[in-house]
């Protein structure tokens, strides 16, 4: 009785296998919904508490619209490769933010939604606050989350005037038990 050698896939079978792997990889990239989620609000709130943990803000304004943060954009921040290589940020989170394109989203930063321990105002771009010591104008990008919801990637900006000064950058949020811990990524920061 003849023996068979090892099974070798035909060109068609090999092509189908490649297609299944590629589609599987796309399914691993979580898509960011068209509306800001409660998880995003939770991360923004907890990040603000962490950011101002040592000193309460004297004058705090929150932007009620997200800003575009595309880590793969050549004309924008373009720090996706560095975040992946240096900070070990998964491509799925980077690609999810890239997939949003050039879109801003409305944020509900009302006191009932944000539940912050300090008073603050909602930024009105038509009545921009005058520069002064202790002024913080905080803005957020959308946040991308891992499938298990344990890691998130977003960016923040902290301006002290109409784009004349301030800092910003990408942040990795990692859930430990019921709370979030934050790591500001050195590979993706900026100073105004």
N, C-alpha and C positions, 0 to 999 in steps of 0.2 A: 504494500500500500504506500503510495507516495506521501511524503511528508510536506507540509506547507512551511514556507519560510515566514518571516515576520510580516505582518500585515502592513502594507504601505498605502497611505491614503492617496486617492486619486487627486488630480488637480481640482476637480469639483468639490470633493470632500474637504480638501485643504482650504479652499476659498470660503466654504461655508463656516469652517472652524474659525478662520480669521474674522469673518463678519460677526459671529457670535461673541468672540472676545471683545471686538471693538464696541459692539452694542452694550455689552456688559460693563465696559469701562465708562461709557456715557451714563449708564444708569447709576453709577457710583458717584457721579457729580450731582449733589443736591441742588435743586433749582430754588432760587430765592423767589418767594411769592410776590405778587404785584402790589401787595399792601404790607406795611410794616407790621410785624407779628408781635405778640406779647413777649416772646423770648427776646426779641430785639430790645423792647422797652425795658425788660428786666436787666439786660446786660448794660444798657446805657445808664440806667439808674445806679446800678451797683458800681459801675466804673466811676461815675461822678462822686459817689461816696468815698471810693478809694482814692481818687485824684485829689480830693480836698480833705483827706483824713487828718492831715496835720494842721490845717488852718482853713477855717470856713471862708468862703469867698466874700469879699466886701461888696462887690457889685457883680451880680451874675445875670447874664442874659443867655437864653437858650434859643437856638435857631429852630423854627418849626418846619424846616424843610431839610432833607438830607442833601449832602453834596456828593458828586460823582467821585468814586474812588475805584479806578480801574488799574490794578497792579500790573497789567500787561500792556497798557497803552504806552506807545513810544512818545506821544505828545504830552502825556500826563505824568503819572508818577513812575511808571516803568520799573518797579522794584520787585516784580514777581519772581524773577530768576534768583535774585539775592535772598528774598524771603525763603524760597524753597531750599536753596543751597546752604545758607548760613543759619537760618532759624528753623529749618526742617518743617516748614508750613506745607501741608498737603496741597498738591495741585488742585484737588477737588474744590477747596475753599477759594483759591486764587481764581480758578476758572469760573466759579459761580459768580464772583463779583464782576469779572470781565463780561460775563453773559448779560449783565444788566444793561450794558450799553451806556449811552449818555442821557440818563433819566434821573430826575430828582423826584423824591417822594415826600408827601406831606407827613409831618410828625405831630402827634397830639402830645404836646409838652405842657399841658395844663397841670396845675397842682394835683388834681385828682388822679391823673394818669402817672405822673412822675413820682409823687410821694417823697419829696426830698425834705431833709431836715432844715433847709434854709429858705429864706425868701429869695425869689428871683423874678425876672421879667421875661416875657416872650419878646424876642427880637422883632422889631418892626423896621425893615430895611429902609423905609421912607423917612424914619426918624432915628437914624443911627445914633447911638450914644456918643457923647464927646469923650475923647481919650482922657483917662484919668488913672492915677495909681489904684491898683486893686480891681480894675475892670477885667472881667473875663466874659468873652462871647464864645460860647461853646457850640460847635456843630458836629454832626455825626454823619458818617456814610451809612449805607445799609450794612447789615451783618450777614455773613455766610456762616452756616453751622454744619458740622459734620452730621452724618446720618444718625448717629447715636445721641446727638444733641449735647455732647460733652465738651466740644471745642467750637469756638467761634472766632471769626476774623472780621475786623472792622477798622475804620480809621476815624480819628477825631481831629478837630482843629480848635485851638484856644487862641483867639485873637484879642488884642488889647486895644484895637482901633480898626478903622475901616480898611483892613488888609495891610496896614502899615507895619504891624509888629505882631508877634505871636509865635506859637509852635504848633506842631501837629505830627501825626504819624500813624502807622499801622499798629494795631493792638491784637494780641492773641489772648482770648479769654478761655480759661479752662475751668470746668466745673469740678469742685472738690466737695463731695457730699451734697449739701444743699446750697453752697455758696460758690461764687465766682472768684477766681484769682486772675490777675491781669499781668501781662508781660508786654511792655512797649518794645517793639521790634527795632533794634538799632539799624537794621538794614533798610528801613523804610521810614525815615523821619524827615521833617523839614522845619525850617525857621523862616518866618516872614521878615 
